[in-house]
Amino acid sequence: MNKYQMTCAIIVACIFLFVTGCSNNRVSTNDEPKLFEFPDGSSMILNQNSEVEFVMDGETRKVQLEGEAFFKVKKGDVPFEVHTPNGVITVLGTAFNVRSSEKELDVEVEAGIVEVETANCREKLRRGERVLYDDVKKLVKKGQAEFKHHIWTDEFKNDLRKIGKEVEKNSKKLGKEIKKISKDIKIKL
């Protein structure tokens, strides 16, 4: 199998995994992050070993998160809710990161405003702010966002750019091959 065929096989496999992994309103990852667009136009990058289930029906925009995800929420009249074991994050349109485990909830706002509600607090966070809730200690710490999610989201975006460049390069080669073949068999395209 040559490099072009290998690239095409990888692209087809990625598309297949994306489509099959996103059926039944559930998206999950194993060792690699995954980009996903919700029916309302909002998007997320789901970090490795994470999972979401969601309901988006025009009256509800609700996501149940286990793990970590970066969300970019399209503005709308219906609130976008992210439910975790330790709290609920509610927004209308913004960009933010949520890291959730059984014991902690960590929310950082990149743009806009979010409301974080836990058993012990209700906090509004603006751009550049962070709240960390520790369920064991029943402790809430609000402060400046560290944006550590940029480490894995930027790496994921760079990987996508590399794949895109490879696809573009190989599609040009494919176009040249098709023109050559069509000349050989005297078909005009």
N, C-alpha and C positions, 0 to 999 in steps of 0.2 A: 504494500500500500504506500503510495507516494505521499508527500507532505500535504498536497491539496486534498486528496481523498481523506487523509487523517483529520484535517481541519473540518471538512464537511461532516465527517462522522461525529466529531466532537460537538459541532453546532446542532446537528440533528438530535444527539443524545441530550444536550442541554435543553432544547425545546421540549423534548419528550418528558424529561424530568420536571421541567417547569409546569407543563400542562397536567401531568399525572399527580404531581405533588400539591397542586392547588385545587383539586376537586373537593367537593363536599365542604366548602368554606373552611378548610383547614390547610395551613401551610406550616411545614416543619423543615428543619435543617439538620444535617449531621455535622460533618467536618468543615463545611464551607458556608459562608453567608449566602443569602438569597435575596434578590430584588423582587418585589411584588407590588402590583398596582391593584388597589381595591376598586370595586365597581363604581364608587363615587368619584374616582379620579385621584384620591389620596394615594400615597405610596409609602412603602417601608423597605428598609434593609433589615432583614431578620438575621441576627448574628448566629454563629454556629451553635448547634445543640440547643435550639430554641424552637418554640411552637406557638402559633396563634390559631384560634378559632374565631370566626367573625360572622356578624349578621349585618347586612347592608340592604335595606329594603325600601328606602325612601323615607320611612318614618323612624328608622333606627340606624345608628352607625356605632356598633358595639364590637369591641375586640377583647378577647380573653387571651392574655399573654402569659407564657411560662418561659422565662429566660430574658433575653435582651433584644431590643429592636429600636431603630431610629425611624421616627415617623415624620412625614411631611404631609400635613393635613390640608386638603383643599377646603377653602371657606365654603360654608353652607349654613342653612337655617337650622339644621338638626345638629345638636352637639355630637362630637366624636368622642367616644368613651373608651378608655383602655382600662380593663379590669385586671387586677393582679391579686395574689393571695393576701397582700397587705394593704391594698387601697385601690382607689379609682382616680384616674386622671381624666379630666374633662376639658375639651377645647372646641372652638368653632373653626379655627384655621391657624396653623402654626407649624413649627418644626421643633422637635424635642426628642430626647433619648430617654428610654426607660430600661433600667436593669432591675430585674425582680428575681428574688429567690424566696424560699420559705421563710427566711428570717429577716430579709431586708427589702426595701424599696428605695431606689435611687433614681431621681428624675432631674434632668438638666434641660433647660430651655435655650434653644438656639435662636428662635424668632417667635414673636407673638407673646401670648399669655396663656398659661395653663392653670387649672385648679387641681390641687392634689388633696384628696381626702383619705385619711386613714382612721383607725379606731380612736386615735388621740389628737388629731389635728385636722384643720382645713386651712391650706395655704394657697395663696395666689402667687405664682412665680412669673417673673418677666424675663426678657432676654438676658442671658448671662447669669441667671440665678439657678440654684440647685437646692433640693431638699433631700435629705437622707433620713429614712425612717428605719429604726432598728426595733423589730417586734419583740425580741427577747428582753432588751433593756427598756422597752417602751419609751425610747428616746427619739426626738426629732431634732435634726440639725439643719438649719437653713444657712446658706452661704453662697459664695461665688462658684459658678460652674467651672469645672476643670476640663470639660470636653474630651475626656479620655476615649470616648467613642470614635473620635476622629482617627485613632490608630487603626481600628479595624474597618471603618467605613471607607477611609481613603485608600487603604490597601485593596478593598473590594472594587472601588471605582477604577483604580489603576489596572486591575486585572481585566475589567470590562473593556477599558480603552484598548488594551493590548489585543484582546479578542476581536474587537471592532476593526482595528487596523489590519489584523491578519485576514479577516473576512473580506475587507475592502480590497486588499492586495490580491487575494485569491479569486475574488469575483472579477477583477480586471483580467486576470489570466484566463479565467473561464470564458469571458467574453471574447478574447482573442482566439481561443481554441474553437469556439462555436463559429466565428467568422471564417476561420481557416477550413473547418470541416464543411461549412456551407458552400465555400468556394469550390472545395474538392468535389462536392456532389451537385454543384450548380443550383443552389437554392438561394434566393434573395431573402434577406432578413430586413 
